[in-house]
Amino acid sequence: MAYFKYKQVADQLLEAIQNGTYQTGDRIPKEEELCSQFNVGRQTLRSAVSQLEEAGYLNRIQGSGTYVCDPDAEDSAPEPENEDAGRISVMPAGNPGVIALVMMNSESYVFLDLMRGISDYLIEQGYVLTTMMTDGDYERERIALENLLQNPPAGILLEPVWPRIMSVNESLLREVSEKIPCLLVHSDATEMFPAYPLRDREGLFKLTEHLISLGHKKIGTLFSFDETTGQNRYLGCMQALRAHGMVQPRERTVWYEHSRLPELFEPSGSIGIDRMLKDVTAVVCHDDRTAFHLIQYLQGKGIRVPEDISVCGYDDSSYAVMDIPLTTVKYQGTQYGRHAAEALLRMIRQPGCDLSDITGMEPEMVIRDSTAAPKSL
């Protein structure tokens, strides 16, 4: 069995208690100090503290701190330092039966499947789902986070705005992480938040391997730069190319902002795409919608798919069968949403629980008519 980092931290905290560094009744240092001391993230530290709570060595008093206990005493939980200490920083009653879903883009075709999976599971568990859309705007995200802090739900499923760069709402996000159980969706885990993995890199690795197996050596990429999914999918493609000793010139890569996708395929032409098309025999796209629009663009220029250029999408959405059936990877949105909701309720019901066993769902390839061997073979 793997010896998880949180167990190492728990052992070191226990040793400090047993050697008298922290004595019964002492309040241990704050999370920030312990994270720095042990060089771990909040989730790892909380898992360690939770383990010692279960063993009877520590007791958390909301708004006051975490105290050392005598596990052999009948009731070793210390009293707060003063009569008001237990009320410091305590959140209002809020909505204990509500889970909030905060998403960047409600217009995405994957959104409804995701929400259906989340909602179905939460209803089964006696919770209600409320949704908030930020449209990729920091100000809308700020308003949403402030509302949630003022009237906190039981937990939050969050897709942050521009998750790959430092957020202007970082202080609010940090406050949320300290007061409300929160799980990231469609994003990577961070120091503040755990995440339910999408395994996008693995999916794009498989797609790229498929193209390479057909004989393609010049593969273009077309991804959204402002979404974690786009960046992870691009990295998966690069990993596959490098695994085969293939170099990716800059001209073969085109980035776009997700909300401005239609502008990329203006009839007058796109300098970036036209430059890429001169040097590739295949293109892997951010998603099926992007692949569909690319195929329309190619057809307008008399370029055949897959005879002249192969095209891959991602998600296996309705766009995958609108024109030329797309080779793609299934996005199992309903299942993903359900599993993410399960993980969040686990965090709510078992504070500080270890989520390292959550691996996500394996990407499943769907090979259709949009890919073939390059005509030069």
C-alpha positions in Angstrom: 0.0 0.0 0.0 1.3 3.5 -0.8 2.5 5.5 2.1 0.7 8.7 1.5 2.2 12.1 2.4 -0.6 12.9 4.8 0.4 9.8 6.9 4.0 11.1 7.2 2.7 14.4 8.4 0.3 12.7 10.9 3.3 10.7 12.2 5.4 13.8 12.7 2.5 15.7 14.5 2.0 12.6 16.7 5.7 12.5 17.6 5.5 16.2 18.5 2.6 15.5 20.8 4.2 12.5 22.4 7.6 14.2 23.0 5.8 17.2 24.7 6.3 19.8 22.0 2.5 20.1 22.0 0.9 19.3 25.3 -2.7 18.5 26.3 -4.7 21.6 26.0 -2.3 23.4 23.7 -3.6 24.8 20.4 -1.4 23.7 17.5 -0.2 26.2 15.0 -2.5 27.5 12.2 -2.8 25.7 8.9 -0.6 28.2 7.1 2.3 27.6 9.5 2.0 23.8 9.5 1.7 23.7 5.7 4.9 25.7 5.5 6.6 23.6 8.2 5.9 20.3 6.5 6.0 21.7 2.9 2.6 20.3 2.0 -0.8 21.7 0.7 -3.9 22.3 2.8 -5.6 19.1 1.7 -2.7 17.0 2.8 -2.5 18.7 6.2 -6.2 18.5 6.8 -6.1 14.7 6.0 -3.3 14.4 8.6 -5.2 16.4 11.3 -8.3 14.4 10.6 -6.5 11.1 11.2 -5.2 12.4 14.6 -8.7 13.6 15.4 -10.1 10.1 14.8 -7.4 8.7 17.0 -8.3 11.1 19.8 -5.1 13.2 19.8 -6.6 16.4 18.4 -9.9 18.2 18.6 -11.1 21.0 16.3 -13.3 23.7 17.7 -14.8 25.8 14.8 -13.7 29.4 15.0 -11.2 28.7 17.8 -8.6 26.3 16.6 -7.3 22.7 16.9 -6.3 21.5 20.3 -4.2 18.6 21.7 -6.2 16.0 23.6 -5.5 13.1 25.9 -6.8 10.1 24.0 -7.2 8.1 27.2 -9.3 10.8 28.9 -13.1 10.5 28.8 -13.5 14.1 27.7 -10.3 15.8 26.8 -11.7 18.5 24.5 -10.6 21.9 25.8 -12.9 24.8 26.2 -12.5 27.8 23.9 -10.1 30.4 25.3 -13.0 32.8 26.0 -16.8 32.8 25.7 -16.7 34.4 22.3 -13.9 32.4 20.8 -16.2 29.7 19.5 -18.0 32.3 17.5 -15.0 33.9 15.8 -15.0 33.4 12.0 -18.0 31.0 12.2 -20.0 31.1 9.0 -23.7 31.9 9.1 -26.2 29.0 9.0 -26.4 29.4 5.2 -27.8 26.6 3.1 -26.7 23.2 4.6 -28.8 21.2 2.1 -27.5 23.1 -1.0 -24.6 22.4 -3.3 -23.4 25.3 -5.5 -22.0 24.7 -9.0 -20.0 27.7 -10.3 -19.0 27.3 -14.0 -17.3 29.4 -16.6 -19.4 28.7 -19.6 -23.1 27.6 -19.7 -23.1 27.6 -23.5 -20.6 24.7 -23.7 -22.3 21.6 -25.0 -20.8 19.5 -22.2 -22.5 21.7 -19.5 -25.9 20.0 -19.6 -24.5 16.5 -19.3 -22.3 17.6 -16.4 -25.1 19.3 -14.6 -27.4 16.3 -15.1 -24.9 13.9 -13.5 -24.4 16.2 -10.6 -28.0 17.0 -10.0 -29.2 13.4 -10.3 -26.7 12.2 -7.6 -27.4 15.1 -5.3 -31.2 14.6 -5.4 -30.6 11.0 -4.5 -28.6 12.2 -1.5 -31.1 14.8 -0.3 -29.3 17.9 -1.6 -30.4 20.7 -4.0 -28.2 22.0 -6.8 -27.9 25.7 -7.5 -25.8 27.0 -10.4 -23.9 30.3 -11.0 -22.3 31.3 -14.3 -19.2 33.5 -14.5 -18.8 33.6 -18.3 -15.1 33.7 -17.8 -15.3 37.1 -16.1 -13.4 37.9 -12.9 -16.0 40.4 -11.7 -18.9 37.9 -12.0 -16.8 35.3 -10.2 -16.1 37.8 -7.4 -19.8 38.5 -7.0 -20.5 34.7 -7.0 -17.8 34.0 -4.4 -18.9 36.8 -2.1 -22.5 35.6 -2.2 -21.5 32.1 -1.4 -19.4 33.3 1.6 -22.3 35.4 2.9 -24.8 32.5 2.6 -22.6 29.4 2.4 -23.8 26.2 0.9 -22.8 22.8 2.1 -20.2 22.6 -0.6 -19.1 24.0 -4.0 -18.2 22.5 -7.3 -16.1 25.2 -9.0 -14.6 25.8 -12.4 -12.4 28.9 -11.8 -12.0 31.7 -14.2 -8.7 31.5 -16.1 -7.4 28.7 -13.8 -3.9 28.5 -15.3 -2.9 32.0 -14.1 -2.9 33.8 -10.7 -6.4 35.0 -10.1 -7.4 38.5 -9.1 -9.9 36.8 -6.8 -7.2 34.7 -5.1 -7.9 36.1 -1.6 -11.6 35.3 -2.0 -10.8 31.8 -3.3 -8.5 31.3 -0.3 -11.3 32.3 2.1 -13.7 29.9 0.3 -11.1 27.1 0.7 -10.9 27.7 4.4 -14.6 27.9 5.1 -16.5 25.8 2.6 -15.7 22.3 1.2 -14.9 22.9 -2.5 -13.9 20.6 -5.3 -12.6 21.9 -8.7 -14.1 20.5 -11.9 -12.6 20.8 -15.4 -9.4 22.0 -13.7 -6.3 20.7 -12.0 -5.9 20.5 -8.3 -4.3 23.5 -6.6 -2.7 24.3 -3.3 -6.1 25.5 -2.1 -8.5 23.0 -3.7 -8.6 19.3 -4.7 -10.0 18.5 -8.1 -11.8 15.6 -9.9 -9.5 14.7 -12.7 -10.5 14.7 -16.4 -7.4 12.9 -17.7 -7.4 15.1 -20.8 -3.7 14.6 -21.3 -4.1 10.9 -21.5 -7.0 11.3 -24.0 -5.0 13.6 -26.4 -2.0 11.3 -26.0 -4.2 8.5 -27.4 -5.6 10.6 -30.2 -2.1 11.7 -31.3 -0.8 8.1 -31.0 -3.6 7.1 -33.4 -2.6 9.7 -36.0 1.1 8.6 -35.7 0.1 5.0 -36.1 -1.6 6.0 -39.4 1.7 7.5 -40.6 1.2 11.2 -39.8 4.4 13.1 -38.9 3.2 16.7 -39.3 0.3 17.2 -36.9 -1.2 20.6 -36.2 -2.9 21.6 -32.9 -5.9 24.0 -32.4 -6.7 24.6 -28.7 -8.3 27.1 -26.4 -5.6 28.8 -24.2 -8.0 30.1 -21.5 -9.3 26.7 -20.3 -7.4 24.1 -18.4 -8.8 21.5 -20.7 -7.2 23.1 -23.7 -3.8 23.4 -22.1 -3.9 19.8 -20.8 -5.0 18.4 -24.1 -2.2 20.3 -25.9 0.3 18.9 -23.4 -1.0 15.3 -24.0 -0.4 15.9 -27.7 3.1 17.2 -27.2 4.0 14.2 -24.9 2.9 11.8 -27.6 5.0 13.6 -30.3 8.0 13.7 -28.1 7.7 10.0 -27.2 8.2 9.4 -30.9 11.0 11.9 -31.3 9.0 14.4 -33.2 9.5 18.1 -33.0 6.6 20.6 -33.1 7.4 23.8 -35.0 5.5 26.9 -33.7 3.7 27.3 -37.1 1.8 24.1 -36.4 0.1 25.4 -33.3 -2.9 27.8 -33.1 -4.4 29.1 -29.8 -7.7 30.9 -29.4 -9.9 32.2 -26.7 -13.0 30.0 -26.2 -15.5 32.8 -26.5 -14.0 34.0 -29.8 -14.0 30.7 -31.7 -16.4 31.9 -34.5 -13.9 34.7 -35.4 -11.3 32.1 -36.0 -13.1 30.8 -39.1 -14.0 34.0 -41.0 -14.7 33.4 -44.7 -11.9 35.9 -45.5 -9.4 33.5 -44.0 -7.3 33.1 -40.9 -3.6 33.8 -41.1 -2.7 31.4 -38.3 -4.8 28.5 -39.6 -3.8 29.0 -43.2 -0.1 29.0 -42.2 -0.7 25.8 -40.2 -2.5 24.0 -43.0 0.4 24.5 -45.4 2.6 22.3 -43.2 0.4 19.5 -41.7 -1.3 16.3 -42.8 -3.5 16.2 -39.7 -5.0 18.5 -37.0 -6.1 17.7 -33.4 -8.7 20.1 -32.1 -9.7 21.3 -28.6 -13.2 19.8 -29.0 -15.7 18.5 -31.5 -17.2 21.9 -32.1 -13.8 23.3 -33.1 -13.2 20.3 -35.3 -16.6 20.7 -37.0 -15.9 24.4 -37.8 -12.4 23.5 -39.0 -13.9 20.9 -41.4 -16.3 23.5 -42.7 -13.4 25.9 -43.2 -11.4 23.3 -45.1 -14.3 22.4 -47.3 -14.7 26.0 -48.2 -11.1 26.0 -49.4 -11.5 22.7 -51.4 -9.5 20.7 -48.9 -10.8 17.2 -48.4 -11.2 15.4 -45.0 -9.6 12.9 -44.5 -8.0 12.5 -48.0 -6.0 15.7 -47.7 -6.0 16.4 -44.0 -7.2 14.3 -41.1 -9.1 16.0 -38.3 -9.7 14.8 -34.7 -12.2 16.3 -32.2 -12.8 15.6 -28.5 -15.9 14.9 -26.3 -17.9 12.7 -28.7 -20.7 15.3 -28.8 -23.5 16.0 -31.3 -20.9 17.9 -33.4 -19.1 14.7 -33.9 -21.8 13.4 -36.3 -23.0 16.6 -37.9 -20.8 16.4 -41.0 -18.0 13.9 -41.5 -18.1 11.6 -38.5 -15.3 12.6 -36.2 -12.5 10.5 -34.6 -12.7 11.8 -31.1 -12.6 10.9 -27.4 -15.7 10.4 -25.3 -16.4 13.0 -22.6 -18.6 11.0 -20.2 -20.1 14.2 -18.8 -23.0 12.6 -16.8 -20.7 10.1 -15.1 -18.1 12.8 -14.5 -20.6 15.0 -12.9 -21.9 12.2 -10.7 -18.4 11.2 -9.6 -17.5 14.8 -8.8 -20.6 15.2 -6.7 -19.8 11.9 -4.9 -16.2 13.2 -4.1 -17.6 16.5 -2.8 -20.1 14.9 -0.5 -17.2 12.7 0.8 -15.3 15.9 1.7 -18.4 17.3 3.4 -19.1 14.1 5.4 -15.5 13.3 6.2 -13.6 16.6 6.7 -9.9 16.3 5.9 -10.5 13.0 4.0 -7.8 11.7 1.7 -8.9 12.0 -2.0 -5.7 10.5 -3.5 -7.6 7.3 -4.5 -9.7 9.4 -7.0 -8.2 8.8 -10.4 -11.1 9.8 -12.8 -12.4 7.9 -15.8 -10.1 6.4 -18.4 -10.5 8.2 -21.8 -12.2 6.1 -24.5 -11.3 6.6 -28.1 -13.9 6.6 -30.9 -12.4 6.1 -34.4 -14.6 7.3 -37.3 -14.2 8.7 -40.8 -12.3 11.9 -40.2 -8.9 10.3 -40.0 -6.9 8.2 -42.5 -3.3 7.6 -43.6 -1.7 10.7 -45.2 -2.0 10.6 -49.0 1.8 10.8 -49.4 2.0 7.2 -48.1 
